[in-house]
Amino acid sequence: MNPLERILIVVFAIVQWRIAVRLLSAAAHRFSGPRHTLARSAIFLFDALLVVGYVFSWSDPVSRLGIPGRPAMLIGAATLGYLMVSTALFVLHSILRVVKNHLAADVDSTRRRVLNAAGNVVLAGPLAVMGYGSLIQRTDFHVREVDVPIPGLPQDLDGLRILQLSDIHLSPFLSESELARVIDAAIGLRPNLAVVTGDLISGRGDPLDACIRQLARLKADAGVFGCMGNHERYARVEEYTTEAAGRLGIRFLRSQSQQLRFGNSTLNLAGVDYQSLAGKQMYLRGAESLMVPGACNVLLSHNPDVFPVAAQQGYNLLLAGHTHGGQVTVEILDRSINPARFVTPFVYGLYRSGAASAYVTRGLGTIVIPARIGAPPEISLLRLRKA
């Protein structure tokens, strides 16, 4: 459990406890006898269901327990959505109550009504933002083109176009038709190389074959390659994904590399399975043996946190995903505040370390809640440039 999850558990627990206390107090004033007992039981049952639903939002435990992925995902998303919105509303309501009490003696009845109306608008904000993130920005797919400077890049690789798709999460929150729209747009980019950096699905029971079938439509001069994400591991489909994708011409690199020739130059493409945050001391162990001296060495790793190790080993470029660009991001004083920043400094965009570069894409899908706020999904097109 990472620090963010611990903080969220504490915050959600405090807020729901305060809400439960208020509901119990209201029930005591309004009901008596059996009806009061029934109301108290309903409040306690609701809180117990929230605990179960919150556990369902954790992909790894759900997969380990063998709980069907689709129902668990829907229950977990609904629970976490409620917890986030209710927490925001509780905090805003508490702030507004303090403001109203402070101003109550200084304003007349007309101004008080205006303040009450303004407060209601503020309280509607969390619901409006969540609705926008779920219904609009979640599927607002755009192409993002980025120039990646690489010192000493061979002339024949200058301008090489790499298409990167990541974190597809084909599931109840991203349909095959929505993915088909992405693939149609990607085909029109005419990349020299296409890569998929993990998380094709979210959990067991998700349409993995449909995802692979859509990815097989991609066209690139040097082919389509990929690496495994954490959700392939959670769903225990790494072997199946490798075999099924291979039959359709997509090669997943699992501690493997492939040398690709472009003119008189070589691009060595290596890939590793998901590198768990819990095993930082084991990051990229043995990956240095996948490099080719004199080639441009590109590493596919779902987890971007390995970038310092990749740079130290001598890789020229790391392509990663995993963070969804934060998925829910708020800009405050020119700084992005999002959940991923509690886990890794490599959240989104282009990073440099010495002669090495890394690009972390926002990816396409969502996890836990079906919403993107301030972090729209992206189709990444990277152009290698001689630095």
C-alpha positions, 0 to 999 in steps of 0.5 A: 500500500503506497502513501497515497492509499494510506492518506485516502483511507484516513481521510475517507474514514474520518469523513464517513465517520462524521457523516455517520454521526450526523445521520445517527443523530438525525435518525435519533431525532426523527425515529423511535422504537423499531424504526430507529433501530432499522435506521441505525442498522441501515447506516451501519450496513451502508458503511460496511458496504463502503468498506467492501466496495473500497476493497473492490477498487484495488485490482491486485487483491481482487484478482488474487481472490478470484473475484470476477473483474467486471462486477468488482470494477463497477462496484469499486468505481461506484464506491470510490466515486461516492467517497470522492464526491462526498468528501469534497462536498463535506469539506466544501459544506464545512467551509461554507458553514464557517463563512456563513456563520462569520458573515451572518451578523454583517449581511442583510437578508437579501445578501444572505440569500445570494450567499446561499445561492452561491454556496449551492453552486459551489456544492454542485461543483464536484458533481459537475467536474466528475460528470465532465471527466466521465462523459467528455474528457474520458474519451477526448482522444488527441494525438500528441506529437513530441520531438525527442532529442537524442545525442549522437543519434545516427542520421538514418534515425533522425526523424524516425516516428514512433507511435506509442499507445499505453494503458488501454484498459479495455473494460466496462470503462472503455469500449471496443468501438472507442478503441477502434476510433483510436486505432483509426487515428493511429493508422493515419499517422503512418509511424515507422514503429509502433509500441504498446507499453502495457495494461491492455485490460484492467482485470479478469474477464475483460475483452483481451482478445478484442483488444489484441484484435484492434491492436493488430490493425496498426500499421508500421514499417518495422512492426508492432511491439509491446511490453507487459503492464501490472494489470496483465500480471494481476489478471495472470494473462502475461503468457496468453497475451504473448501467444495471442498477440504473437499469432497476429504479428505483435511481439511482446518483449519480455526481457528480450530485444529486437534489432531493427534496421533503418537504412544503415542504422540500427535501433535496438528495441528492448522490453521488460515485464512490469517492474513493481514499485515494491521491488525497487532494488531489483529494477531492470536487473539484467536489462543491461544485457539487452543493449547493443553497443553502437545502436540507439537503445530504446527500452519499453517499461510500463513503470516509468520509475525505472528511468534513473536505472535505465539511464545509468545502464546506458539506454538512450530512450525509455518509453513508459506509461502506468501513471495515466498522467495522474488521471485526475490533475489539478493545476495550482500555482503552475504545479500539477497536483495529482495522485501519481505524484505521491508514487513517482516523479515521472508522471507525464511528458518528456524527461532528461537525465544526462544523455538519456531521455524518457517519455511517459504517456498519459495513455488511453483508458482509466482505472478505479474511476471512469473519469479523466480530469485535467489529464485527457487521453493521448495517442503519442507520436514521438519523433527522434531528433539528433540533439 
